Amino acid sequence: MQQPHIANPPTLFLSLLALLQRFSAQQQTSSGTGSGGGSGSSASAESVYAFVESVYPKLSRHVAWYFKTQTSWYASFAREARIKYNATYDSPGRQAVDLIDLPIRFLFESTAVDNAERVLSADSERRAIPSAFRWGGRTVAHNLASGLDDYPRAPFLPADPPRKSKSKSKSVTDAEPESSPTEGHADLHSWMIVLCKTMSALTDHMIAATHHKLDRSKSVNDRASFESRISELKTERDRYDALVIHLTHQMWNLHFDPDALREKNEPKWRGHSLFQDFIVPPRNDTTTTTTTSKGRNTKSKSKSKSEEAESLTSITSPKPAFIRHLGYVSLFPLMLQLLPLHSSWLTGMLRALRSDEGGVWSPYGIRSLSKHDALYGRGEDYWRGAIWINCNYLIVSALHYYGYRAPQPDQIRYDDPTAMEAAHNAQLARELYTELRGNLIRNMVKEYRRTGYLWEQYSPTDGAGRRSHPFTGWSALIVLIMGEQYT
């Protein structure tokens, strides 16, 4: 039986977000054409509102559970993620940053960033602001909860975080789980942004549903109750919106590795934007400074539980290190369409996707791990190079979105770098979309004709079907790719 602190990728929220966006588009179309909500439109709205009201409480608890069980200690302890990367650990050498940093203001409207700062500043007075996340239950060899089983993570388990005794002043670590390790997983971080985006959209529909009841209510008491509920929901929506901005900022602050400064004989990915896991390496020196109840400072290697209860452990937080592997984990912000079209992050990821230096592109689909990686094809070789159609579907869908559906500037001005970047990324995404879609279709049709089956995964070297068959689970997504059905 799976333990209650272990989560899995919340893929349901992708379908839910698509459903809500489709309904919103239909509502805008109806109002734009002046239909004004005929009987069919009204019935559709009624059914959607009823559905939203039935699932909202459960999904709210579900998302809260993710934040409670999957939050990583490291960034939350640093308080609103004023994290410093140190070049000793091959990091970009960025200095401490917060929400007013330029990259976030470049990705979001300034008013939205200002609102996020206001909301989270007030919220931080009551509870820690989550900033990094890790899959519970990871071992050195496997991260089964992530769904990417043997995809390379850190070669060791993280160090335990320092603990603070109960005191009069509340610590930001008080809100953290009992044994939250000091690492962050880029794929889970991306999923957490999707959760917040979905809950923001869902809360918007809850507000609309409550307004719908308010408009039909004649009771003074009921109307007051509905108005109060709308105010509460707007507060919740603002918090989810703020968390989207905050977590996107932390994705850049904690996981973004633009240069991937390399050791000797490692592939050079300069100019390619990659997102990596990070981990705080275990401490070699476990000596801590404790302050006893009598105020004396002592050196000790370990403490009894009673000592720990009456002492403050003072440990300087170790520095984070990137876990450098180019593969599906590095591409999750692209897969889940988290980056705006004009983002230079997106430019770098698109380049890394196709570049031979990156090593994930093949004539048969996107490899799960770069062919240049030292662990490519090693060990169990399950998620260490094989081509998986579920992840390729997300990549193809993202390329289609950025190439054809993402908001683009109305006019391209050559003195506007934002518009130029957006136009360049859209063109590059269209080219990659056409080529990748063709590669996947040709290979899967070829293998189906050769073997008579759809396969669980496909070889990154010759495209041959591998492992379980017949496999009409996620490999059947190729039919949607053929029909260009992505929403």
C-alpha positions in Angstrom: 0.0 0.0 0.0 1.3 3.5 -0.9 2.2 5.6 2.1 0.1 8.7 2.8 3.1 11.1 2.3 3.9 9.8 -1.2 2.3 11.7 -4.1 2.1 11.0 -7.9 2.0 13.4 -10.8 -1.4 15.2 -10.7 -2.2 14.7 -14.4 -5.9 15.0 -13.7 -5.4 18.7 -13.3 -4.3 19.1 -17.0 -7.7 17.8 -18.2 -9.5 19.9 -15.6 -7.7 23.1 -16.7 -8.4 22.3 -20.3 -12.1 21.8 -19.5 -12.3 25.1 -17.7 -10.5 27.0 -20.4 -12.8 25.5 -23.0 -15.9 26.5 -21.1 -14.5 30.0 -20.6 -13.9 30.3 -24.3 -17.4 29.2 -25.1 -18.8 31.8 -22.6 -16.8 34.5 -24.4 -18.0 33.4 -27.8 -21.6 33.4 -26.6 -21.4 36.9 -25.2 -19.4 38.1 -28.2 -22.1 36.9 -30.7 -24.8 38.4 -28.7 -26.5 35.1 -28.0 -26.6 36.2 -24.4 -27.0 32.7 -23.1 -29.9 31.0 -24.7 -31.4 27.9 -23.1 -28.6 25.7 -24.3 -25.9 28.0 -23.1 -27.7 28.5 -19.7 -28.1 24.7 -19.3 -24.4 24.3 -20.1 -23.5 26.9 -17.5 -25.7 25.3 -14.9 -24.1 21.9 -15.4 -20.6 23.4 -15.2 -21.4 25.3 -12.1 -22.8 22.3 -10.4 -19.7 20.3 -11.3 -17.4 23.0 -10.1 -19.2 23.3 -6.8 -19.1 19.5 -6.2 -15.4 19.1 -6.8 -14.0 22.4 -5.4 -13.8 21.4 -1.7 -12.2 18.1 -2.5 -9.6 19.5 -4.9 -8.8 22.3 -2.5 -8.0 19.7 0.2 -6.1 17.7 -2.4 -3.9 20.6 -3.4 -3.3 21.5 0.3 -2.2 18.0 0.9 0.4 18.3 -1.9 1.8 21.5 -0.3 1.8 19.8 3.2 3.5 16.6 2.2 5.7 17.5 -0.8 7.2 20.8 0.3 11.0 20.8 0.5 12.5 22.3 3.7 15.4 24.2 2.0 13.7 27.1 0.3 11.0 27.6 2.9 13.6 27.8 5.7 15.3 30.6 3.7 12.1 32.6 4.1 10.4 33.7 0.8 13.3 32.1 -1.0 16.0 34.7 -0.7 18.4 31.9 -1.8 22.0 32.5 -2.8 23.7 30.2 -5.2 27.5 29.8 -4.9 29.9 29.3 -7.8 31.7 26.6 -5.7 28.8 24.3 -6.7 28.9 25.2 -10.4 25.9 27.5 -10.1 25.2 30.7 -12.0 26.5 32.7 -9.1 23.2 34.7 -8.7 22.8 36.8 -5.7 19.9 36.9 -3.3 16.7 37.8 -5.1 13.0 38.3 -4.3 9.8 38.9 -6.2 10.8 42.3 -7.5 13.6 40.7 -9.5 13.7 41.7 -13.2 13.0 38.2 -14.7 9.7 37.9 -13.0 8.6 41.4 -14.0 9.6 40.4 -17.5 7.4 37.3 -17.4 4.3 38.8 -15.7 2.5 42.2 -15.7 3.9 44.5 -13.0 0.5 44.9 -11.4 0.2 41.1 -11.0 3.7 41.0 -9.4 2.9 43.8 -7.1 -0.4 42.1 -6.1 1.5 38.8 -5.5 4.0 40.6 -3.2 1.1 42.1 -1.3 -0.8 38.8 -0.9 2.3 36.7 0.0 3.7 39.3 2.4 0.4 39.2 4.4 0.3 35.4 4.1 3.9 35.0 5.4 2.9 36.5 8.7 0.7 33.4 9.3 2.6 30.6 7.6 5.7 29.7 5.6 5.5 30.4 1.9 6.4 27.1 0.0 9.2 27.6 -2.5 10.6 24.2 -3.4 9.3 20.6 -3.6 10.5 17.1 -3.6 8.8 13.7 -4.3 8.3 11.8 -1.0 9.7 8.3 -0.8 12.7 8.7 -3.1 15.5 6.2 -2.8 19.0 6.5 -4.3 18.1 4.1 -7.1 14.4 5.0 -7.8 11.9 7.8 -7.6 8.9 5.8 -8.3 6.4 8.4 -7.1 7.5 10.8 -9.8 6.5 8.2 -12.5 10.0 8.5 -13.9 11.2 5.5 -11.9 15.0 5.2 -12.6 15.5 8.7 -14.2 18.8 9.9 -12.6 18.3 12.0 -9.5 20.9 12.8 -6.8 23.3 9.9 -6.1 22.7 10.2 -2.4 19.8 11.1 -0.2 19.7 14.6 1.2 20.8 15.8 4.5 18.3 16.3 7.3 17.3 19.9 7.9 18.2 21.7 11.2 15.4 21.8 13.7 14.4 24.5 16.0 13.0 23.9 19.5 9.5 25.1 20.5 9.8 28.7 21.5 7.6 31.8 21.9 8.4 33.0 18.4 7.0 31.0 15.6 9.6 29.7 13.1 8.9 29.3 9.4 10.0 25.7 9.8 7.1 25.1 12.1 4.8 24.6 9.1 7.1 22.1 7.5 6.6 18.3 7.6 8.5 16.3 10.3 11.1 14.8 7.9 11.2 17.1 4.9 14.5 16.6 3.1 16.7 19.3 1.6 16.3 18.9 -2.1 14.1 20.1 -4.9 12.7 18.3 -8.0 12.2 20.4 -11.1 9.4 18.2 -12.4 7.3 18.4 -9.2 7.9 22.1 -9.0 6.4 22.4 -12.5 3.4 20.3 -11.4 2.8 22.5 -8.4 2.5 25.6 -10.7 -0.1 23.7 -12.7 -2.0 22.9 -9.5 -2.1 26.6 -8.6 -3.1 27.7 -12.1 -5.9 25.1 -12.2 -7.1 26.1 -8.7 -7.1 29.8 -9.7 -9.3 28.9 -12.8 -11.5 26.7 -10.7 -12.0 29.4 -8.1 -12.9 31.9 -10.8 -15.7 29.5 -11.8 -16.7 29.1 -8.2 -17.1 32.9 -8.0 -19.2 32.9 -11.2 -21.3 30.1 -9.8 -21.9 32.0 -6.5 -22.7 35.2 -8.4 -25.2 33.1 -10.4 -26.9 32.2 -7.1 -26.7 35.7 -5.8 -28.5 37.1 -8.9 -31.3 34.7 -8.4 -31.6 35.1 -4.6 -34.3 37.2 -3.0 -33.5 36.5 0.6 -31.5 39.2 2.3 -29.7 36.7 4.5 -28.9 34.5 1.5 -27.6 37.4 -0.4 -25.3 38.5 2.4 -24.0 34.9 2.7 -23.3 34.7 -1.0 -21.5 38.1 -1.0 -19.4 36.9 1.9 -18.6 33.7 0.1 -17.6 35.6 -3.0 -15.2 37.8 -1.0 -13.6 34.6 0.5 -13.2 33.1 -2.9 -11.6 36.2 -4.4 -9.1 36.0 -1.6 -8.3 32.4 -2.4 -8.0 33.1 -6.1 -5.6 36.0 -5.4 -3.5 33.6 -3.3 -3.4 31.0 -6.0 -2.4 33.7 -8.6 0.3 34.9 -6.3 1.6 31.4 -5.8 1.8 30.9 -9.6 4.1 34.0 -9.8 6.0 33.1 -6.7 6.7 29.5 -7.8 7.6 30.6 -11.3 10.1 32.9 -9.7 11.4 30.1 -7.6 11.7 27.8 -10.6 14.1 30.4 -12.0 15.8 31.1 -8.7 16.3 27.5 -7.6 16.2 25.2 -10.7 17.2 27.3 -13.7 20.7 26.4 -15.0 21.3 28.6 -18.1 24.9 27.6 -18.8 25.3 24.2 -17.1 28.9 24.9 -16.4 30.6 21.6 -17.2 33.3 19.4 -15.8 35.9 18.0 -18.1 34.4 15.6 -20.8 30.8 16.7 -20.0 28.6 18.0 -22.8 28.5 21.7 -23.4 25.0 23.2 -23.3 25.9 26.9 -23.3 23.1 29.0 -24.6 20.5 26.3 -23.7 18.1 26.9 -20.9 17.8 23.9 -18.7 16.0 23.3 -15.4 17.6 20.9 -13.0 17.0 19.2 -9.7 19.0 20.6 -6.8 20.1 19.0 -3.5 21.9 20.1 -0.4 24.8 17.7 0.0 25.2 15.8 3.3 27.3 17.6 5.8 30.6 15.9 6.7 30.9 17.8 9.9 27.9 17.1 12.1 29.1 19.2 15.0 26.5 21.7 16.0 26.5 24.6 18.5 23.8 24.3 21.1 22.6 26.8 23.6 21.5 25.1 26.8 18.8 26.3 29.1 21.5 27.9 31.2 22.8 29.9 28.3 26.2 28.0 27.9 27.4 27.3 24.4 28.7 23.7 24.0 30.1 21.6 21.2 28.5 18.2 20.8 28.3 15.4 18.2 24.8 14.4 19.2 22.1 15.3 21.6 19.4 13.4 23.6 15.8 14.2 22.9 15.6 16.1 26.1 18.6 18.2 25.2 17.1 18.8 21.8 13.9 20.0 23.3 15.6 22.7 25.3 18.2 23.8 22.8 18.5 25.8 19.6 20.5 24.1 17.0 22.5 26.6 15.0 23.6 25.2 11.6 24.6 27.2 8.6 22.5 26.0 5.7 24.7 24.0 3.2 24.8 25.3 -0.3 22.7 23.7 -3.0 24.1 21.8 -5.9 22.5 21.2 -9.3 22.0 17.6 -10.3 22.9 17.9 -14.0 21.1 15.6 -16.4 19.4 16.7 -19.6 16.2 14.8 -20.2 12.5 14.9 -19.5 12.9 16.5 -16.0 14.8 19.4 -17.6 11.9 20.0 -20.1 8.9 20.0 -17.7 8.4 23.8 -17.8 8.1 23.4 -21.6 5.9 20.3 -21.5 3.5 22.0 -19.1 3.5 25.3 -21.1 4.6 27.3 -18.1 6.7 29.8 -20.0 5.3 32.8 -21.9 6.1 33.0 -25.6 8.5 35.9 -25.3 10.6 34.3 -22.6 14.3 33.8 -23.2 13.9 30.7 -21.1 11.7 29.3 -23.8 14.2 30.2 -26.5 16.9 28.3 -24.7 14.8 25.2 -24.1 13.7 25.1 -27.8 17.4 25.2 -28.8 18.3 22.5 -26.3 15.5 20.3 -27.6 16.8 20.2 -31.1 20.6 20.6 -30.6 22.8 17.6 -31.0 24.8 18.9 -28.1 21.6 18.4 -26.0 21.3 14.8 -27.2 17.6 14.3 -26.6 16.4 14.7 -30.2 16.2 11.5 -32.3 14.6 10.5 -35.6 12.0 8.6 -33.5 11.0 11.0 -30.8 12.5 12.8 -27.8 14.7 10.7 -25.6 14.0 10.5 -21.9 17.7 11.1 -21.2 20.4 12.7 -23.3 22.6 10.3 -25.3 25.6 12.2 -23.9 24.7 11.5 -20.3 27.0 9.1 -18.5 24.0 7.1 -17.3 22.3 6.9 -20.7 21.1 3.3 -21.3 22.7 2.1 -18.0 21.2 0.0 -15.2 17.5 -0.9 -15.7 17.4 1.5 -18.6 13.7 2.3 -18.1 13.7 6.1 -18.2 17.4 6.5 -19.2 17.0 7.1 -22.9 13.9 5.3 -24.0 11.2 7.3 -26.0 7.9 7.5 -24.1 4.8 8.7 -26.0 3.1 10.3 -22.9 6.0 12.8 -22.5 6.4 13.2 -26.2 2.7 14.0 -26.4 3.2 16.8 -23.9 6.2 18.1 -25.8 4.3 18.0 -29.2 1.3 19.7 -27.6 3.5 22.4 -26.1 5.2 23.1 -29.4 1.8 23.3 -31.1 0.7 25.8 -28.4 3.7 28.0 -28.7 3.7 27.8 -32.5 0.0 28.4 -33.1 -2.1 29.2 -30.1 0.0 31.2 -27.6 -0.8 34.9 -27.4 1.4 36.8 -29.8 2.0 40.5 -30.4 -0.3 42.1 -32.9 2.5 43.8 -34.7 6.2 43.0 -34.8 8.4 46.0 -34.1 12.0 45.5 -34.7 12.9 47.9 -31.9 10.8 45.8 -29.4 12.9 42.8 -28.2 9.9 41.2 -26.5 7.9 41.1 -29.7 10.9 39.9 -31.6 11.6 37.1 -29.1 8.0 36.0 -29.3 8.0 35.9 -33.1 11.3 34.0 -33.1 10.1 31.4 -30.6 6.8 30.9 -32.4 8.6 30.2 -35.7 11.0 27.8 -34.0 8.2 26.0 -32.2 6.3 25.5 -35.5 9.4 24.0 -37.2 10.1 21.7 -34.3 6.4 20.7 -34.0 6.3 19.7 -37.7 9.5 17.7 -37.5 8.8 16.0 -34.2 5.2 15.1 -35.0 6.3 13.5 -38.3 9.1 11.5 -36.6 6.7 10.1 -34.0 4.0 9.2 -36.5 6.3 7.6 -39.0 8.1 5.5 -36.4 5.0 4.2 -34.6 3.2 3.4 -37.8 6.4 1.5 -39.0 6.6 -0.5 -35.8 2.8 -1.3 -35.8 3.1 -2.6 -39.3 6.2 -4.6 -38.4 5.0 -6.1 -35.1 1.2 -5.6 -35.0 1.4 -3.8 -31.7 1.7 -0.5 -29.9 4.5 -0.6 -27.4 5.1 0.8 -23.9 8.2 2.6 -25.1 10.5 2.9 -28.1 14.2 2.5 -28.6 16.1 5.7 -28.9 18.6 4.1 -31.3 16.4 2.4 -34.0 12.8 3.2 -32.9 12.0 -0.4 -32.2 9.1 -1.1 -29.8 10.2 -2.2 -26.4 8.8 -3.8 -23.2 5.1 -4.3 -22.6 2.8 -4.9 -25.6 0.1 -4.6 -26.7 0.1 -1.3 -24.9 -2.8 0.9 -25.8 -2.5 3.1 -22.7 -0.6 6.3 -23.2 1.0 5.1 -26.5 -2.5 5.5 -28.0 -1.9 9.2 -27.7 -0.3 8.9 -31.1 -3.9 9.0 -32.5 -4.4 12.4 -30.9 -1.1 13.6 -32.4 -2.2 12.4 -35.8 -5.5 14.3 -35.4 -3.7 17.3 -33.8 -6.0 17.2 -30.8 -4.2 18.9 -27.9 -6.9 20.7 -26.0 
